[in-house]
Amino acid sequence: MNLYLDLIWLLNFLIDLMLLILTSVVMKKKTSKKRFVFGALFASCFVFFMFIPEAAFMVHPVNKALYSVLIILITFSFEQIRSFFQALLMFYFVNFAIGGGLIGIHYYFNLDHSFLQGTFATNGFAFGSPVSWGFIVVGFPVLYFYTKKRFEVVEEVKIRFSEIMKVNVKVAGIALELTGFVDSGNRLTDPFSKKPVMIIDMTKVKNQFPEDIVNLTKQKPDNITQSFDQLSWNVSIVPFRTVGSELEFLWTIKPDEVTVEEQGKAYSCPRTLLGLSYRSLGENGDYDCLLHPAMIQHRKEI
C-alpha cells in the first residue's frame, strides 16, 4: 500500500483548522487568522510522529496532552488560567463531538467494512480507501456546521431573557437611545434576508422620525398613498402572524448601526432590522423595544 504523507498531512491540517475555528466560535474567544493557521500547522505536524519510529513516544497520552496544551497556547495565547483551561477542554470536547459523530455516522451507514476489522482506511488505492477518505472529507464539514448550529441553539436557550439592556440605534442621521428587553417570544425575521427584527415602540419615539416616514408606516400595505422612490430610507415590509389573528404586516427600516450595552461592554448587532410598531409594547413603560434573541446571540464586542 502506498501512503501519500503530504495528502494525509493536508487533510489533518484542514481538520485541525476547522476544529480550532469551531472552538473559537463556541467559546466566543477572539484570535487572529494567523494564529489559527499556525495552531493548525503545529497540530497537523503530529501526524508525522506516527510514521517516525524514533518519535513513537509522542503517541503516549501524557505527551498528547502536552501537545494539546501547546496547540491552545499557539492559537489563543495565555491570558488567564481559567480561560486557558476552558479553551483546552472545549477543544477536546469539540474533537470528541466531531470524531464521535463521524464514527456514529460511519456505523449507521456501514460504509467501510474494513473498519470493522480493526482499521479505518487500509485497503484501496493511493492513501487509503476512497470511500473512507471521501466520507471524512464530506462528513467532517457537515458535522462541523451541525455542531456549530447546535451550540448556537443551546446558547440561545441559555440567554437571560429577563435582562434589560441599553440600546443605541443610528438610522438616516437619527440617533435613538432606547431601553431594550430581550424577548424569548420574538421570532420575527425577514423571510428573504433572514435578518432578525427588533420591534420599536413608535408611540414613544415617533417624534424623532420625519413626518413622512411616520405617515407611511402607519398605513397598511394595501393602502399606500406615498411612493417609495421619494424616500431615502430603506423601508420594507415583514409579514407576521400572532395567536388567534390573521396575517399582518410590519413596516421595517434597515438601520445604519445597532449597539447594545451589557455589563459595561458595548456590542454591535449587525444584520438587524427595525420593526415600527404603533402599539404600546409594555404596560409599565419599562422598555422601548423588544430585542430578538438572535441579536444577542450573534452580537460582536466593539
Disulfide bonds with the S-S distance in Angstrom:
none
